[in-house]
Structures are given as C-alpha cells and as structure tokens.
Amino acid sequence: MMLFIAIVLSIPVYGYCIWGLFETEEAMLFMDRWRYKEEPEFSDLQIKFFKAGNIIVIVVMTLYILSIAYDTFF
C-alpha cells in the first residue's frame, strides 16, 4: 500500500521535473507569472541550477521509490 501511495504522489513531481528540463523558463515562472508586468530574464547560471535541481529530485525520488519497493517485496 505504501508503494502505491508513493508512486501516485510522485507522478506530479516527476511531471514537473521533466517539464522543467524541457521548458525551463516556463517552469520557473509556474504560479509566479502574476508577480511580473514583464517577463523576467533568467541568467544562464539560474537555468543551470534549476535543471540540476530537477535532475537531483528525479534521482532522489527514484531511489526513494526503489527503496520502498525493496522493503515491500523483499
């Protein structure tokens, strides 16, 4: 049961992280676009950090799900 809950709750996280890898600036402005009159410009360093963070989250979530699966089945 715990494995099912972890997988279901991780689907939006994976979706946001994968979307953030392909549409980085759109993902960075997700739920914050209303704050700006003009579209802000992000530096290359900000974009690199955001993409690196997305990759780290994907790896950590995968390891977490694999550890739950291991505890569930073995």
Stockholm file with secondary structure:
# STOCKHOLM 1.0

chainA/1-74         MMLFIAIVLSIPVYGYCIWGLFETEEAMLFMDRWRYKEEPEFSDLQIKFFKAGNIIVIVVMTLYILSIAYDTFF
#=GR chainA/1-74 SS CHHHHHHHHHHHHHHHHHHHHHSHHHHHTTTTGGGCSSCCCCCHHHHHHHHHHHHHHHHHHHHHHHHHHHHHHC
#=GC SS_cons        CHHHHHHHHHHHHHHHHHHHHHSHHHHHTTTTGGGCSSCCCCCHHHHHHHHHHHHHHHHHHHHHHHHHHHHHHC
//
